[in-house]
Amino acid sequence: LNTLLIGSNPAFGEYFSGAIDEVRIYSRTLTTSEIQEIFNL
């Protein structure tokens, strides 16, 4: 089991100050076109 940290870097004591919305985790690397489609670039 691995720990997933979103918005923090405990090694340096740094933490994200803000809001994080719509987190997605994929079991594979997305292609450039897939990423562009998700973000409508």
mmCIF file of the N, C-alpha and C atoms, coordinates in Angstrom:
data_MODEL
# 
_entry.id   MODEL 
# 
loop_
_atom_site.group_PDB 
_atom_site.id 
_atom_site.type_symbol 
_atom_site.label_atom_id 
_atom_site.label_alt_id 
_atom_site.label_comp_id 
_atom_site.label_asym_id 
_atom_site.label_entity_id 
_atom_site.label_seq_id 
_atom_site.pdbx_PDB_ins_code 
_atom_site.Cartn_x 
_atom_site.Cartn_y 
_atom_site.Cartn_z 
_atom_site.occupancy 
_atom_site.B_iso_or_equiv 
_atom_site.pdbx_formal_charge 
_atom_site.auth_seq_id 
_atom_site.auth_comp_id 
_atom_site.auth_asym_id 
_atom_site.auth_atom_id 
_atom_site.pdbx_PDB_model_num 
ATOM 1   N N  . LEU A 1 1  ? 0.852   -1.183 0.000   1.00 0.00 ? 1  LEU A N  1 
ATOM 2   C CA . LEU A 1 1  ? 0.000   0.000  0.000   1.00 0.00 ? 1  LEU A CA 1 
ATOM 3   C C  . LEU A 1 1  ? 0.884   1.226  0.000   1.00 0.00 ? 1  LEU A C  1 
ATOM 4   N N  . ASN A 1 2  ? 0.611   2.156  -0.898  1.00 0.00 ? 2  ASN A N  1 
ATOM 5   C CA . ASN A 1 2  ? 1.362   3.406  -0.978  1.00 0.00 ? 2  ASN A CA 1 
ATOM 6   C C  . ASN A 1 2  ? 0.501   4.559  -0.499  1.00 0.00 ? 2  ASN A C  1 
ATOM 7   N N  . THR A 1 3  ? 1.147   5.561  0.048   1.00 0.00 ? 3  THR A N  1 
ATOM 8   C CA . THR A 1 3  ? 0.449   6.757  0.488   1.00 0.00 ? 3  THR A CA 1 
ATOM 9   C C  . THR A 1 3  ? 0.363   7.744  -0.664  1.00 0.00 ? 3  THR A C  1 
ATOM 10  N N  . LEU A 1 4  ? -0.803  8.281  -0.896  1.00 0.00 ? 4  LEU A N  1 
ATOM 11  C CA . LEU A 1 4  ? -1.010  9.290  -1.928  1.00 0.00 ? 4  LEU A CA 1 
ATOM 12  C C  . LEU A 1 4  ? -1.226  10.632 -1.248  1.00 0.00 ? 4  LEU A C  1 
ATOM 13  N N  . LEU A 1 5  ? -0.351  11.575 -1.529  1.00 0.00 ? 5  LEU A N  1 
ATOM 14  C CA . LEU A 1 5  ? -0.481  12.918 -0.972  1.00 0.00 ? 5  LEU A CA 1 
ATOM 15  C C  . LEU A 1 5  ? -0.832  13.875 -2.096  1.00 0.00 ? 5  LEU A C  1 
ATOM 16  N N  . ILE A 1 6  ? -1.892  14.608 -1.930  1.00 0.00 ? 6  ILE A N  1 
ATOM 17  C CA . ILE A 1 6  ? -2.309  15.596 -2.917  1.00 0.00 ? 6  ILE A CA 1 
ATOM 18  C C  . ILE A 1 6  ? -2.245  16.963 -2.252  1.00 0.00 ? 6  ILE A C  1 
ATOM 19  N N  . GLY A 1 7  ? -1.402  17.822 -2.787  1.00 0.00 ? 7  GLY A N  1 
ATOM 20  C CA . GLY A 1 7  ? -1.314  19.183 -2.276  1.00 0.00 ? 7  GLY A CA 1 
ATOM 21  C C  . GLY A 1 7  ? -0.373  19.357 -1.109  1.00 0.00 ? 7  GLY A C  1 
ATOM 22  N N  . SER A 1 8  ? 0.529   18.411 -0.903  1.00 0.00 ? 8  SER A N  1 
ATOM 23  C CA . SER A 1 8  ? 1.480   18.576 0.195   1.00 0.00 ? 8  SER A CA 1 
ATOM 24  C C  . SER A 1 8  ? 2.813   17.940 -0.141  1.00 0.00 ? 8  SER A C  1 
ATOM 25  N N  . ASN A 1 9  ? 3.835   18.425 0.531   1.00 0.00 ? 9  ASN A N  1 
ATOM 26  C CA . ASN A 1 9  ? 5.175   17.870 0.426   1.00 0.00 ? 9  ASN A CA 1 
ATOM 27  C C  . ASN A 1 9  ? 5.716   17.766 1.849   1.00 0.00 ? 9  ASN A C  1 
ATOM 28  N N  . PRO A 1 10 ? 5.411   16.670 2.533   1.00 0.00 ? 10 PRO A N  1 
ATOM 29  C CA . PRO A 1 10 ? 5.794   16.556 3.938   1.00 0.00 ? 10 PRO A CA 1 
ATOM 30  C C  . PRO A 1 10 ? 7.300   16.564 4.168   1.00 0.00 ? 10 PRO A C  1 
ATOM 31  N N  . ALA A 1 11 ? 8.073   16.231 3.153   1.00 0.00 ? 11 ALA A N  1 
ATOM 32  C CA . ALA A 1 11 ? 9.529   16.236 3.311   1.00 0.00 ? 11 ALA A CA 1 
ATOM 33  C C  . ALA A 1 11 ? 10.041  17.641 3.600   1.00 0.00 ? 11 ALA A C  1 
ATOM 34  N N  . PHE A 1 12 ? 9.346   18.637 3.074   1.00 0.00 ? 12 PHE A N  1 
ATOM 35  C CA . PHE A 1 12 ? 9.760   20.027 3.269   1.00 0.00 ? 12 PHE A CA 1 
ATOM 36  C C  . PHE A 1 12 ? 8.760   20.808 4.110   1.00 0.00 ? 12 PHE A C  1 
ATOM 37  N N  . GLY A 1 13 ? 7.727   20.145 4.613   1.00 0.00 ? 13 GLY A N  1 
ATOM 38  C CA . GLY A 1 13 ? 6.720   20.812 5.422   1.00 0.00 ? 13 GLY A CA 1 
ATOM 39  C C  . GLY A 1 13 ? 5.890   21.810 4.638   1.00 0.00 ? 13 GLY A C  1 
ATOM 40  N N  . GLU A 1 14 ? 5.752   21.596 3.338   1.00 0.00 ? 14 GLU A N  1 
ATOM 41  C CA . GLU A 1 14 ? 4.993   22.511 2.489   1.00 0.00 ? 14 GLU A CA 1 
ATOM 42  C C  . GLU A 1 14 ? 3.609   21.930 2.216   1.00 0.00 ? 14 GLU A C  1 
ATOM 43  N N  . TYR A 1 15 ? 2.622   22.801 2.261   1.00 0.00 ? 15 TYR A N  1 
ATOM 44  C CA . TYR A 1 15 ? 1.255   22.370 2.008   1.00 0.00 ? 15 TYR A CA 1 
ATOM 45  C C  . TYR A 1 15 ? 0.565   23.364 1.088   1.00 0.00 ? 15 TYR A C  1 
ATOM 46  N N  . PHE A 1 16 ? -0.286  22.860 0.222   1.00 0.00 ? 16 PHE A N  1 
ATOM 47  C CA . PHE A 1 16 ? -1.041  23.691 -0.707  1.00 0.00 ? 16 PHE A CA 1 
ATOM 48  C C  . PHE A 1 16 ? -2.108  24.442 0.059   1.00 0.00 ? 16 PHE A C  1 
ATOM 49  N N  . SER A 1 17 ? -2.201  25.725 -0.156  1.00 0.00 ? 17 SER A N  1 
ATOM 50  C CA . SER A 1 17 ? -3.215  26.550 0.496   1.00 0.00 ? 17 SER A CA 1 
ATOM 51  C C  . SER A 1 17 ? -4.234  26.958 -0.561  1.00 0.00 ? 17 SER A C  1 
ATOM 52  N N  . GLY A 1 18 ? -5.308  26.222 -0.645  1.00 0.00 ? 18 GLY A N  1 
ATOM 53  C CA . GLY A 1 18 ? -6.315  26.513 -1.655  1.00 0.00 ? 18 GLY A CA 1 
ATOM 54  C C  . GLY A 1 18 ? -7.294  25.365 -1.768  1.00 0.00 ? 18 GLY A C  1 
ATOM 55  N N  . ALA A 1 19 ? -7.977  25.308 -2.879  1.00 0.00 ? 19 ALA A N  1 
ATOM 56  C CA . ALA A 1 19 ? -8.969  24.263 -3.113  1.00 0.00 ? 19 ALA A CA 1 
ATOM 57  C C  . ALA A 1 19 ? -8.527  23.391 -4.285  1.00 0.00 ? 19 ALA A C  1 
ATOM 58  N N  . ILE A 1 20 ? -8.746  22.108 -4.145  1.00 0.00 ? 20 ILE A N  1 
ATOM 59  C CA . ILE A 1 20 ? -8.463  21.155 -5.216  1.00 0.00 ? 20 ILE A CA 1 
ATOM 60  C C  . ILE A 1 20 ? -9.791  20.488 -5.561  1.00 0.00 ? 20 ILE A C  1 
ATOM 61  N N  . ASP A 1 21 ? -10.128 20.494 -6.852  1.00 0.00 ? 21 ASP A N  1 
ATOM 62  C CA . ASP A 1 21 ? -11.421 19.981 -7.284  1.00 0.00 ? 21 ASP A CA 1 
ATOM 63  C C  . ASP A 1 21 ? -11.223 18.971 -8.411  1.00 0.00 ? 21 ASP A C  1 
ATOM 64  N N  . GLU A 1 22 ? -12.085 17.999 -8.461  1.00 0.00 ? 22 GLU A N  1 
ATOM 65  C CA . GLU A 1 22 ? -12.107 17.010 -9.537  1.00 0.00 ? 22 GLU A CA 1 
ATOM 66  C C  . GLU A 1 22 ? -10.791 16.263 -9.706  1.00 0.00 ? 22 GLU A C  1 
ATOM 67  N N  . VAL A 1 23 ? -10.369 15.593 -8.678  1.00 0.00 ? 23 VAL A N  1 
ATOM 68  C CA . VAL A 1 23 ? -9.162  14.768 -8.732  1.00 0.00 ? 23 VAL A CA 1 
ATOM 69  C C  . VAL A 1 23 ? -9.495  13.465 -9.453  1.00 0.00 ? 23 VAL A C  1 
ATOM 70  N N  . ARG A 1 24 ? -8.632  13.084 -10.378 1.00 0.00 ? 24 ARG A N  1 
ATOM 71  C CA . ARG A 1 24 ? -8.817  11.830 -11.112 1.00 0.00 ? 24 ARG A CA 1 
ATOM 72  C C  . ARG A 1 24 ? -7.540  11.005 -11.013 1.00 0.00 ? 24 ARG A C  1 
ATOM 73  N N  . ILE A 1 25 ? -7.709  9.704  -10.860 1.00 0.00 ? 25 ILE A N  1 
ATOM 74  C CA . ILE A 1 25 ? -6.574  8.786  -10.810 1.00 0.00 ? 25 ILE A CA 1 
ATOM 75  C C  . ILE A 1 25 ? -6.786  7.739  -11.904 1.00 0.00 ? 25 ILE A C  1 
ATOM 76  N N  . TYR A 1 26 ? -5.788  7.585  -12.746 1.00 0.00 ? 26 TYR A N  1 
ATOM 77  C CA . TYR A 1 26 ? -5.859  6.635  -13.852 1.00 0.00 ? 26 TYR A CA 1 
ATOM 78  C C  . TYR A 1 26 ? -4.861  5.506  -13.624 1.00 0.00 ? 26 TYR A C  1 
ATOM 79  N N  . SER A 1 27 ? -5.166  4.358  -14.175 1.00 0.00 ? 27 SER A N  1 
ATOM 80  C CA . SER A 1 27 ? -4.281  3.198  -14.030 1.00 0.00 ? 27 SER A CA 1 
ATOM 81  C C  . SER A 1 27 ? -3.249  3.120  -15.154 1.00 0.00 ? 27 SER A C  1 
ATOM 82  N N  . ARG A 1 28 ? -3.206  4.159  -15.983 1.00 0.00 ? 28 ARG A N  1 
ATOM 83  C CA . ARG A 1 28 ? -2.255  4.199  -17.095 1.00 0.00 ? 28 ARG A CA 1 
ATOM 84  C C  . ARG A 1 28 ? -1.923  5.652  -17.408 1.00 0.00 ? 28 ARG A C  1 
ATOM 85  N N  . THR A 1 29 ? -0.903  5.849  -18.216 1.00 0.00 ? 29 THR A N  1 
ATOM 86  C CA . THR A 1 29 ? -0.532  7.186  -18.665 1.00 0.00 ? 29 THR A CA 1 
ATOM 87  C C  . THR A 1 29 ? -1.487  7.627  -19.764 1.00 0.00 ? 29 THR A C  1 
ATOM 88  N N  . LEU A 1 30 ? -2.010  8.839  -19.643 1.00 0.00 ? 30 LEU A N  1 
ATOM 89  C CA . LEU A 1 30 ? -2.899  9.366  -20.670 1.00 0.00 ? 30 LEU A CA 1 
ATOM 90  C C  . LEU A 1 30 ? -2.087  9.933  -21.826 1.00 0.00 ? 30 LEU A C  1 
ATOM 91  N N  . THR A 1 31 ? -2.644  9.830  -23.015 1.00 0.00 ? 31 THR A N  1 
ATOM 92  C CA . THR A 1 31 ? -1.990  10.429 -24.176 1.00 0.00 ? 31 THR A CA 1 
ATOM 93  C C  . THR A 1 31 ? -2.229  11.941 -24.155 1.00 0.00 ? 31 THR A C  1 
ATOM 94  N N  . THR A 1 32 ? -1.456  12.655 -24.937 1.00 0.00 ? 32 THR A N  1 
ATOM 95  C CA . THR A 1 32 ? -1.623  14.105 -25.032 1.00 0.00 ? 32 THR A CA 1 
ATOM 96  C C  . THR A 1 32 ? -3.030  14.456 -25.485 1.00 0.00 ? 32 THR A C  1 
ATOM 97  N N  . SER A 1 33 ? -3.545  13.733 -26.471 1.00 0.00 ? 33 SER A N  1 
ATOM 98  C CA . SER A 1 33 ? -4.891  14.029 -26.976 1.00 0.00 ? 33 SER A CA 1 
ATOM 99  C C  . SER A 1 33 ? -5.964  13.744 -25.924 1.00 0.00 ? 33 SER A C  1 
ATOM 100 N N  . GLU A 1 34 ? -5.777  12.729 -25.110 1.00 0.00 ? 34 GLU A N  1 
ATOM 101 C CA . GLU A 1 34 ? -6.733  12.448 -24.036 1.00 0.00 ? 34 GLU A CA 1 
ATOM 102 C C  . GLU A 1 34 ? -6.743  13.577 -23.004 1.00 0.00 ? 34 GLU A C  1 
ATOM 103 N N  . ILE A 1 35 ? -5.583  14.079 -22.662 1.00 0.00 ? 35 ILE A N  1 
ATOM 104 C CA . ILE A 1 35 ? -5.490  15.186 -21.702 1.00 0.00 ? 35 ILE A CA 1 
ATOM 105 C C  . ILE A 1 35 ? -6.135  16.439 -22.279 1.00 0.00 ? 35 ILE A C  1 
ATOM 106 N N  . GLN A 1 36 ? -5.865  16.726 -23.547 1.00 0.00 ? 36 GLN A N  1 
ATOM 107 C CA . GLN A 1 36 ? -6.465  17.893 -24.195 1.00 0.00 ? 36 GLN A CA 1 
ATOM 108 C C  . GLN A 1 36 ? -7.984  17.778 -24.235 1.00 0.00 ? 36 GLN A C  1 
ATOM 109 N N  . GLU A 1 37 ? -8.484  16.581 -24.487 1.00 0.00 ? 37 GLU A N  1 
ATOM 110 C CA . GLU A 1 37 ? -9.929  16.370 -24.522 1.00 0.00 ? 37 GLU A CA 1 
ATOM 111 C C  . GLU A 1 37 ? -10.547 16.612 -23.149 1.00 0.00 ? 37 GLU A C  1 
ATOM 112 N N  . ILE A 1 38 ? -9.894  16.151 -22.098 1.00 0.00 ? 38 ILE A N  1 
ATOM 113 C CA . ILE A 1 38 ? -10.400 16.335 -20.738 1.00 0.00 ? 38 ILE A CA 1 
ATOM 114 C C  . ILE A 1 38 ? -10.492 17.815 -20.386 1.00 0.00 ? 38 ILE A C  1 
ATOM 115 N N  . PHE A 1 39 ? -9.477  18.573 -20.750 1.00 0.00 ? 39 PHE A N  1 
ATOM 116 C CA . PHE A 1 39 ? -9.417  19.988 -20.385 1.00 0.00 ? 39 PHE A CA 1 
ATOM 117 C C  . PHE A 1 39 ? -9.895  20.912 -21.497 1.00 0.00 ? 39 PHE A C  1 
ATOM 118 N N  . ASN A 1 40 ? -10.420 20.343 -22.582 1.00 0.00 ? 40 ASN A N  1 
ATOM 119 C CA . ASN A 1 40 ? -10.954 21.121 -23.705 1.00 0.00 ? 40 ASN A CA 1 
ATOM 120 C C  . ASN A 1 40 ? -9.969  22.169 -24.193 1.00 0.00 ? 40 ASN A C  1 
ATOM 121 N N  . LEU A 1 41 ? -8.712  21.762 -24.379 1.00 0.00 ? 41 LEU A N  1 
ATOM 122 C CA . LEU A 1 41 ? -7.703  22.717 -24.833 1.00 0.00 ? 41 LEU A CA 1 
ATOM 123 C C  . LEU A 1 41 ? -7.771  22.885 -26.316 1.00 0.00 ? 41 LEU A C  1 
# 
